[in-house]
Amino acid sequence: MSRKFLTNLDLNTNELLNGVIQNLGTDPGTGKAGQVYFNTTNQKLRYYNGSASAWQFVGASNEEIEDLIASLIDAGTGINVNYNDETSSLVITNTGVTALVGTANEIDVSASTGSVTLSLPSTINANTTGNAATASALETARTISLGGDLSGSASFNGASNITINATVQPNSVALGTDTTGDYVASATAGTGINISGSGEGAALTITNTGVTSLSGTNNEITVSASAGAVQIGLPDNVTVAGDLVVDGNLTVSGSTTYLNTATLTVEDNIILINSNATGTPVADGGIEVERGDSTNASFFWDESEDKWTANNGTTSTAVSLEGHTHSASAITDFQESVEDIVGTMATDSATIDFGYTDNAGGAGTLSASVTLAASNSYLTRTSGLAVDKSTLQSAFITDGFTKKASANVGNGSSTSFAITHSLGTRDVVVNVYDNASFDTVETDVVRTDTNTVTVSFATAPTNNAYRVVIVG
């Protein structure tokens, strides 16, 4: 970690001993005029000149200049560049056309290099091969024949038009593509239907491969007939051997519902009991637990008492719910027990004395008195126990206790900030750190007076960029 200096570093003509310039492999981007660093890639010192050319090497040898020129020249189309570092030579060669010459009686060329003009000569000798440009008939007649589903041919020599008489080959016309009109190309079987029979003039046999008859299952489904118009329904008494899922509502209108299950899961968050009650309520309602040979237990709403009640098989007891208020007299020995416990918990200290008076027949009393030492002038009992802050601060300063003050600085425009600490002394330690990285930074610090310090920066810091901590 490095220490940031946010003010100029003045060595006052003293030497900087054993200093090392910052080492970087590449330029650090935008810098400030006069900024320097050592480029570890080129092993050269570089500086920022503050202009568009930016980072520059400090000095350059002939070798470096030659290498730089060679790196700036690239070979283009038809050009070759050869740089010899050892001999310091740069050879640029034309690898394209170097000279042009013409062919007699075909192309004229005005020069071999430089500005060259190509043209045709006044007299051209050209050799032509092949047939003549025009003819009234083919030298050899040709036969033109029809193929595919047609047959026929004729001889053609170009002297006159010809006609080819075409004959359709047997069994070559496809009904689906070569003809129009109504016809049955094929028969396709659908779900539950099978079709057999193929070939020209063949008969088709259509067979039902699906359901041919229906019958019901005893106590589950009734069927009126096995074929034709069939009616399917449920019998009066239905037995479901497996699982039964009802997506809609299920209404049971009988007098008794039996659930012979090991687990009962109900999605509804409220179970309604006595749903047929109307008018003034008279019936209790709740849950009863079967206990075998023992008397059943229950939890129910006692309508006559207007309370929730729990019965353990022998005794019914009203249940107290949250929000219900009990008087102390409703709980046996409640007040006396609480008072006795509180009385034993109150313990005297060096400055507070407790006094507890028990009263078995009614409310007891608990009192406390505060005793202050004469040296504790910063504590008062005017209205309870209070602290005199100014007196306490003076006592701390007199006794040599240190205090702290802190503040954020930075507004994007100012470079100097006065901070009031009210410590009453110039014997203060001032520390400044970066609010983003929490690194300690160096600034100019002046102890302006016994209650103020002034911190200054070389450039204006951004809003609340730094925090100043003063201890004294």
SESE-639798 format. One line per field, with one value per residue (C-alpha): x, y, z; residue number from 1. Coordinates in nm, 3 decimals, padded with zeros to 5 digits, always signed. Layout:
% residues N
X: (X, ...)
Y: (Y, ...)
Z: (Z, ...)
marmi: (NUM, ...)
This chain:
% residues 472
X: (+00.000, +00.130, +00.076, -00.111, +00.020, -00.252, -00.019, +00.315, +00.620, +00.887, +01.227, +01.368, +01.679, +01.748, +01.854, +01.614, +01.829, +01.784, +01.466, +01.312, +01.084, +00.756, +00.798, +00.522, +00.501, +00.277, +00.187, -00.049, -00.297, -00.363, -00.100, +00.006, +00.274, +00.609, +00.499, +00.765, +00.786, +01.024, +00.897, +01.007, +00.920, +01.150, +01.383, +01.351, +01.247, +00.928, +00.769, +00.429, +00.459, +00.099, +00.011, -00.151, +00.175, +00.150, +00.414, +00.768, +01.100, +01.372, +01.634, +01.682, +01.984, +02.043, +01.951, +01.619, +01.546, +01.629, +01.409, +01.128, +01.150, +01.158, +00.848, +00.661, +00.712, +00.484, +00.492, +00.188, +00.066, +00.361, +00.611, +00.863, +01.039, +01.361, +01.528, +01.871, +01.928, +02.293, +02.391, +02.133, +01.997, +01.638, +01.564, +01.225, +01.168, +00.893, +00.770, +00.501, +00.533, +00.871, +00.846, +00.593, +00.652, +00.400, +00.342, +00.392, +00.068, -00.138, -00.061, +00.146, +00.326, +00.458, +00.726, +00.852, +00.840, +00.696, +00.382, +00.286, +00.011, -00.141, -00.317, -00.407, -00.194, -00.344, -00.322, -00.428, -00.352, -00.599, -00.640, -01.001, -01.092, -01.420, -01.734, -01.826, -02.035, -02.344, -02.487, -02.818, -02.812, -02.622, -02.338, -02.463, -02.832, -02.922, -03.201, -03.427, -03.608, -03.867, -03.797, -03.972, -04.340, -04.349, -04.186, -04.120, -03.832, -03.748, -03.435, -03.331, -03.066, -03.179, -03.314, -03.685, -03.921, -03.994, -04.289, -04.251, -04.549, -04.558, -04.690, -04.777, -04.605, -04.835, -04.908, -04.718, -04.999, -05.013, -05.369, -05.256, -05.038, -05.109, -05.494, -05.780, -06.131, -06.275, -06.112, -06.007, -05.633, -05.619, -05.812, -05.650, -05.749, -05.835, -05.833, -06.011, -06.050, -05.851, -05.858, -05.734, -05.726, -05.506, -05.429, -05.619, -05.986, -05.938, -06.220, -06.157, -06.247, -06.309, -06.297, -06.368, -06.058, -06.178, -06.461, -06.722, -06.925, -06.957, -07.030, -07.026, -06.843, -07.053, -07.099, -06.895, -07.047, -07.387, -07.432, -07.777, -07.664, -07.351, -07.383, -07.590, -07.731, -07.553, -07.616, -07.341, -07.408, -07.326, -07.526, -07.704, -07.415, -07.066, -06.745, -06.408, -06.129, -05.841, -05.792, -06.075, -05.999, -06.286, -06.186, -06.517, -06.718, -06.820, -07.153, -07.243, -07.612, -07.626, -07.654, -07.305, -06.966, -06.694, -06.325, -06.127, -05.789, -05.457, -05.395, -05.644, -05.518, -05.743, -05.647, -05.904, -05.758, -06.087, -06.310, -06.677, -06.862, -07.238, -07.287, -07.666, -07.704, -07.945, -08.083, -07.953, -07.667, -07.723, -07.499, -07.134, -06.881, -06.529, -06.297, -06.316, -06.029, -06.107, -05.894, -05.995, -06.063, -06.009, -06.261, -06.238, -06.073, -06.204, -06.137, -06.458, -06.645, -06.869, -07.172, -07.326, -07.001, -06.909, -06.552, -06.309, -06.278, -06.043, -06.163, -05.910, -06.175, -06.251, -06.245, -06.333, -06.110, -06.156, -05.866, -05.704, -05.625, -05.388, -05.552, -05.763, -05.705, -05.684, -05.700, -05.426, -05.688, -05.783, -05.438, -05.357, -05.084, -04.980, -04.911, -04.735, -04.510, -04.409, -04.335, -04.117, -03.915, -03.862, -03.764, -03.484, -03.359, -03.305, -02.946, -02.775, -02.472, -02.216, -02.445, -02.798, -02.984, -03.297, -03.570, -03.842, -04.142, -04.348, -04.725, -04.885, -05.233, -05.182, -04.931, -04.575, -04.339, -03.994, -03.794, -03.450, -03.228, -02.917, -02.606, -02.362, -01.998, -01.891, -01.641, -01.915, -02.014, -02.116, -02.403, -02.726, -03.050, -03.263, -03.512, -03.389, -03.026, -02.873, -02.530, -02.401, -02.228, -02.019, -01.891, -01.807, -01.616, -01.411, -01.333, -01.218, -00.989, -00.848, -00.781, -00.601, -00.868, -00.840, -01.135, -01.204, -01.366, -01.417, -01.568, -01.593, -01.431, -01.448, -01.693, -01.530, -01.420, -01.238, -00.884, -00.876, -01.113, -01.129, -01.258, -01.375, -01.291, -01.347, -01.080, -00.928, -00.569, -00.324, -00.185, -00.392, -00.313, -00.472, -00.523, -00.685, -00.806, -00.980, -01.352, -01.352, -01.035, -00.987, -00.614, -00.434, -00.341, -00.100, -00.222, -00.111, -00.228, -00.226, -00.339, -00.512, -00.602, -00.684, -01.025, -00.962, -00.738, -00.713, -00.638, -00.535, -00.506, -00.312, -00.632, -00.995, -01.127, -01.470, -01.774, -01.697, -01.398, -01.191, -01.248, -01.049, -01.005, -00.873, -00.763, -00.643)
Y: (+00.000, +00.349, +00.671, +00.940, +01.297, +01.546, +01.842, +01.927, +01.756, +02.020, +01.870, +02.221, +02.145, +01.825, +01.515, +01.232, +00.930, +00.582, +00.688, +00.463, +00.597, +00.406, +00.088, +00.006, -00.224, +00.016, +00.384, +00.467, +00.652, +01.023, +01.187, +01.533, +01.743, +01.654, +01.313, +01.041, +00.662, +00.380, +00.158, -00.196, -00.326, -00.085, -00.031, +00.346, +00.648, +00.810, +01.147, +01.308, +01.627, +01.739, +01.744, +01.510, +01.319, +01.230, +00.989, +01.032, +00.855, +01.057, +01.079, +00.835, +00.666, +00.625, +00.258, +00.350, +00.605, +00.350, +00.087, +00.341, +00.438, +00.070, +00.000, +00.286, +00.148, -00.141, -00.328, -00.274, -00.455, -00.513, -00.364, -00.549, -00.385, -00.535, -00.377, -00.506, -00.403, -00.510, -00.307, -00.030, -00.060, -00.032, -00.173, -00.112, -00.335, -00.333, -00.695, -00.618, -00.515, -00.359, -00.321, -00.359, -00.460, -00.509, -00.793, -00.706, -00.649, -00.705, -00.448, -00.125, -00.008, +00.352, +00.282, +00.003, +00.200, +00.524, +00.653, +00.372, +00.384, +00.062, +00.073, -00.142, -00.107, +00.016, -00.336, -00.647, -01.004, -01.251, -01.624, -01.760, -02.131, -02.326, -02.306, -02.016, -01.733, -01.824, -02.147, -02.258, -02.613, -02.837, -03.021, -03.338, -03.385, -03.471, -03.689, -03.542, -03.802, -03.783, -03.958, -04.041, -04.146, -04.035, -04.190, -04.042, -03.891, -03.685, -03.588, -03.217, -03.044, -02.681, -02.640, -02.656, -02.708, -03.061, -03.230, -03.514, -03.747, -03.851, -04.180, -04.226, -04.528, -04.796, -04.756, -04.426, -04.186, -04.120, -04.049, -03.828, -03.597, -03.647, -03.635, -03.419, -03.504, -03.713, -04.042, -04.237, -04.248, -04.445, -04.523, -04.438, -04.607, -04.379, -04.449, -04.780, -04.864, -05.112, -05.119, -05.413, -05.475, -05.312, -05.323, -05.224, -05.326, -05.466, -05.447, -05.268, -05.431, -05.186, -05.338, -05.180, -05.250, -05.038, -05.096, -05.344, -05.386, -05.235, -05.391, -05.248, -05.341, -05.438, -05.152, -04.915, -04.857, -04.956, -05.005, -05.024, -05.229, -05.376, -05.211, -04.949, -04.670, -04.728, -04.535, -04.538, -04.433, -04.494, -04.750, -04.651, -04.790, -04.717, -04.884, -04.732, -04.983, -04.740, -04.363, -04.119, -03.759, -03.508, -03.184, -03.012, -02.981, -03.296, -03.282, -03.569, -03.558, -03.869, -03.866, -04.010, -03.978, -04.234, -04.164, -04.487, -04.326, -04.308, -03.946, -03.665, -03.360, -03.054, -02.757, -02.518, -02.315, -02.296, -02.596, -02.502, -02.698, -02.673, -02.533, -02.579, -02.360, -02.065, -01.806, -01.795, -02.048, -02.325, -02.616, -02.662, -02.740, -02.879, -03.179, -03.503, -03.753, -04.127, -04.271, -04.636, -04.763, -04.414, -04.133, -03.932, -03.587, -03.284, -02.923, -02.732, -02.402, -02.396, -02.202, -02.172, -02.016, -01.833, -01.964, -02.209, -02.509, -02.809, -03.136, -03.404, -03.668, -03.564, -03.186, -02.901, -02.591, -02.258, -02.170, -01.823, -01.676, -01.396, -01.054, -01.163, -00.950, -01.118, -00.935, -01.014, -01.160, -01.415, -01.576, -01.739, -01.551, -01.369, -01.023, -01.151, -01.385, -01.111, -00.861, -01.110, -01.191, -00.822, -00.748, -01.007, -00.884, -00.523, -00.512, -00.208, -00.050, +00.208, +00.497, +00.347, +00.202, -00.010, -00.063, -00.327, -00.351, -00.670, -00.662, -01.006, -00.855, -00.603, -00.424, -00.394, -00.101, -00.075, +00.247, +00.360, +00.648, +00.780, +00.896, +01.120, +01.175, +01.537, +01.509, +01.412, +01.769, +01.665, +01.448, +01.611, +01.487, +01.791, +01.590, +01.234, +01.146, +01.372, +01.452, +01.812, +01.774, +02.094, +02.017, +01.660, +01.780, +02.020, +01.734, +01.515, +01.788, +01.861, +01.491, +01.464, +01.269, +01.300, +01.397, +01.350, +01.557, +01.454, +01.589, +01.509, +01.759, +01.818, +02.008, +01.996, +02.363, +02.456, +02.344, +02.461, +02.370, +02.509, +02.254, +02.357, +02.096, +02.301, +02.105, +02.423, +02.336, +02.329, +02.000, +01.794, +01.509, +01.546, +01.246, +01.248, +00.938, +00.857, +00.788, +00.538, +00.333, +00.426, +00.484, +00.756, +01.057, +01.349, +01.711, +02.052, +02.091, +02.421, +02.446, +02.780, +02.837, +02.633, +02.533, +02.519, +02.336, +02.406, +02.132, +02.220, +02.019, +02.081, +02.022, +02.058, +01.722, +01.594, +01.609, +01.448, +01.265, +01.272, +01.251, +01.453, +01.308, +01.537, +01.397, +01.618)
Z: (+00.000, -00.082, +00.108, -00.090, -00.080, -00.165, -00.138, -00.299, -00.143, -00.073, +00.021, +00.079, -00.137, +00.056, -00.136, -00.222, -00.140, -00.287, -00.472, -00.740, -01.018, -01.058, -01.271, -01.523, -01.824, -02.023, -02.021, -01.730, -01.955, -01.918, -01.700, -01.591, -01.762, -01.609, -01.474, -01.523, -01.491, -01.593, -01.876, -01.788, -02.138, -02.324, -02.025, -02.078, -01.876, -02.012, -01.938, -02.007, -02.213, -02.161, -02.534, -02.784, -02.830, -02.458, -02.322, -02.465, -02.411, -02.241, -02.519, -02.813, -02.986, -03.364, -03.322, -03.167, -03.439, -03.711, -03.546, -03.514, -03.885, -03.987, -03.773, -03.943, -04.300, -04.400, -04.732, -04.956, -05.270, -05.504, -05.254, -05.036, -04.737, -04.598, -04.293, -04.187, -03.826, -03.826, -04.138, -04.068, -04.424, -04.545, -04.895, -05.060, -05.369, -05.636, -05.654, -05.917, -06.287, -06.363, -06.747, -07.033, -07.401, -07.683, -07.933, -08.300, -08.499, -08.178, -07.898, -07.912, -07.591, -07.571, -07.304, -07.077, -06.745, -06.610, -06.790, -07.033, -07.302, -07.445, -07.789, -08.090, -08.408, -08.738, -08.888, -08.688, -08.789, -08.627, -08.686, -08.675, -08.639, -08.642, -08.865, -09.086, -08.949, -09.157, -09.316, -09.482, -09.339, -09.104, -09.268, -09.097, -09.009, -08.647, -08.501, -08.229, -08.009, -07.726, -07.395, -07.065, -07.098, -07.471, -07.778, -08.128, -08.334, -08.647, -08.849, -08.842, -09.056, -09.015, -09.366, -09.262, -08.966, -08.842, -08.664, -08.411, -08.364, -07.993, -07.856, -07.482, -07.331, -07.172, -06.794, -06.786, -06.678, -06.301, -06.183, -05.899, -06.112, -06.486, -06.484, -06.353, -06.227, -05.938, -05.847, -05.533, -05.509, -05.180, -04.860, -04.523, -04.199, -03.902, -03.527, -03.453, -03.828, -04.040, -04.428, -04.635, -05.013, -05.283, -05.656, -05.968, -05.939, -05.584, -05.320, -04.988, -04.656, -04.365, -04.013, -03.671, -03.461, -03.164, -02.912, -03.034, -02.714, -02.362, -02.025, -01.671, -01.349, -01.047, -00.792, -01.012, -01.360, -01.512, -01.890, -02.059, -02.365, -02.519, -02.867, -03.049, -02.826, -02.495, -02.168, -01.903, -01.542, -01.173, -00.965, -00.643, -00.436, -00.572, -00.452, -00.558, -00.502, -00.577, -00.528, -00.606, -00.705, -00.718, -00.896, -00.817, -00.494, -00.301, -00.116, +00.124, +00.223, +00.448, +00.825, +00.901, +00.730, +00.816, +00.743, +00.792, +00.709, +00.890, +00.785, +00.727, +00.532, +00.503, +00.283, +00.434, +00.721, +00.915, +01.005, +01.060, +01.333, +01.404, +01.052, +01.074, +01.387, +01.358, +01.599, +01.959, +02.004, +02.258, +02.150, +02.245, +01.969, +01.966, +01.922, +02.126, +02.154, +02.186, +02.472, +02.469, +02.822, +02.970, +02.961, +02.640, +02.651, +02.462, +02.366, +02.300, +02.306, +02.616, +02.497, +02.846, +02.986, +02.664, +02.696, +02.539, +02.769, +02.797, +02.955, +03.057, +03.105, +03.462, +03.501, +03.266, +03.288, +03.108, +02.874, +02.895, +02.554, +02.454, +02.497, +02.791, +03.104, +03.446, +03.777, +04.028, +04.261, +03.995, +04.025, +04.358, +04.552, +04.232, +04.380, +04.693, +04.491, +04.246, +04.523, +04.712, +04.400, +04.312, +04.674, +04.665, +04.324, +04.441, +04.572, +04.723, +04.559, +04.673, +04.574, +04.578, +04.881, +04.830, +05.092, +05.056, +05.295, +05.268, +05.323, +05.313, +05.326, +05.043, +04.825, +04.957, +04.895, +04.725, +04.762, +04.645, +04.757, +04.578, +04.764, +04.571, +04.664, +04.716, +04.427, +04.182, +04.101, +03.750, +03.892, +04.022, +04.178, +04.097, +03.890, +03.905, +03.847, +03.577, +03.431, +03.392, +03.054, +03.065, +03.415, +03.309, +03.002, +03.213, +03.453, +03.164, +03.028, +03.376, +03.429, +03.092, +02.901, +02.522, +02.301, +01.933, +01.660, +01.297, +00.974, +00.599, +00.360, -00.014, -00.239, -00.581, -00.574, -00.251, -00.167, +00.197, +00.482, +00.839, +01.093, +01.442, +01.706, +02.028, +02.218, +02.361, +02.266, +01.975, +02.109, +01.867, +01.627, +01.280, +01.052, +00.704, +00.518, +00.188, +00.237, -00.054, +00.008, +00.380, +00.307, +00.505, +00.287, +00.342, +00.333, +00.461, +00.823, +01.016, +01.380, +01.326, +01.691, +02.002, +01.861, +01.484, +01.237, +00.863, +00.606, +00.248, -00.076, -00.398, -00.601, -00.495, -00.365, -00.473, -00.247, +00.096, -00.055, +00.267, +00.642, +00.896, +01.248, +01.527, +01.864, +02.153)
marmi: (1, 2, 3, 4, 5, 6, 7, 8, 9, 10, 11, 12, 13, 14, 15, 16, 17, 18, 19, 20, 21, 22, 23, 24, 25, 26, 27, 28, 29, 30, 31, 32, 33, 34, 35, 36, 37, 38, 39, 40, 41, 42, 43, 44, 45, 46, 47, 48, 49, 50, 51, 52, 53, 54, 55, 56, 57, 58, 59, 60, 61, 62, 63, 64, 65, 66, 67, 68, 69, 70, 71, 72, 73, 74, 75, 76, 77, 78, 79, 80, 81, 82, 83, 84, 85, 86, 87, 88, 89, 90, 91, 92, 93, 94, 95, 96, 97, 98, 99, 100, 101, 102, 103, 104, 105, 106, 107, 108, 109, 110, 111, 112, 113, 114, 115, 116, 117, 118, 119, 120, 121, 122, 123, 124, 125, 126, 127, 128, 129, 130, 131, 132, 133, 134, 135, 136, 137, 138, 139, 140, 141, 142, 143, 144, 145, 146, 147, 148, 149, 150, 151, 152, 153, 154, 155, 156, 157, 158, 159, 160, 161, 162, 163, 164, 165, 166, 167, 168, 169, 170, 171, 172, 173, 174, 175, 176, 177, 178, 179, 180, 181, 182, 183, 184, 185, 186, 187, 188, 189, 190, 191, 192, 193, 194, 195, 196, 197, 198, 199, 200, 201, 202, 203, 204, 205, 206, 207, 208, 209, 210, 211, 212, 213, 214, 215, 216, 217, 218, 219, 220, 221, 222, 223, 224, 225, 226, 227, 228, 229, 230, 231, 232, 233, 234, 235, 236, 237, 238, 239, 240, 241, 242, 243, 244, 245, 246, 247, 248, 249, 250, 251, 252, 253, 254, 255, 256, 257, 258, 259, 260, 261, 262, 263, 264, 265, 266, 267, 268, 269, 270, 271, 272, 273, 274, 275, 276, 277, 278, 279, 280, 281, 282, 283, 284, 285, 286, 287, 288, 289, 290, 291, 292, 293, 294, 295, 296, 297, 298, 299, 300, 301, 302, 303, 304, 305, 306, 307, 308, 309, 310, 311, 312, 313, 314, 315, 316, 317, 318, 319, 320, 321, 322, 323, 324, 325, 326, 327, 328, 329, 330, 331, 332, 333, 334, 335, 336, 337, 338, 339, 340, 341, 342, 343, 344, 345, 346, 347, 348, 349, 350, 351, 352, 353, 354, 355, 356, 357, 358, 359, 360, 361, 362, 363, 364, 365, 366, 367, 368, 369, 370, 371, 372, 373, 374, 375, 376, 377, 378, 379, 380, 381, 382, 383, 384, 385, 386, 387, 388, 389, 390, 391, 392, 393, 394, 395, 396, 397, 398, 399, 400, 401, 402, 403, 404, 405, 406, 407, 408, 409, 410, 411, 412, 413, 414, 415, 416, 417, 418, 419, 420, 421, 422, 423, 424, 425, 426, 427, 428, 429, 430, 431, 432, 433, 434, 435, 436, 437, 438, 439, 440, 441, 442, 443, 444, 445, 446, 447, 448, 449, 450, 451, 452, 453, 454, 455, 456, 457, 458, 459, 460, 461, 462, 463, 464, 465, 466, 467, 468, 469, 470, 471, 472)
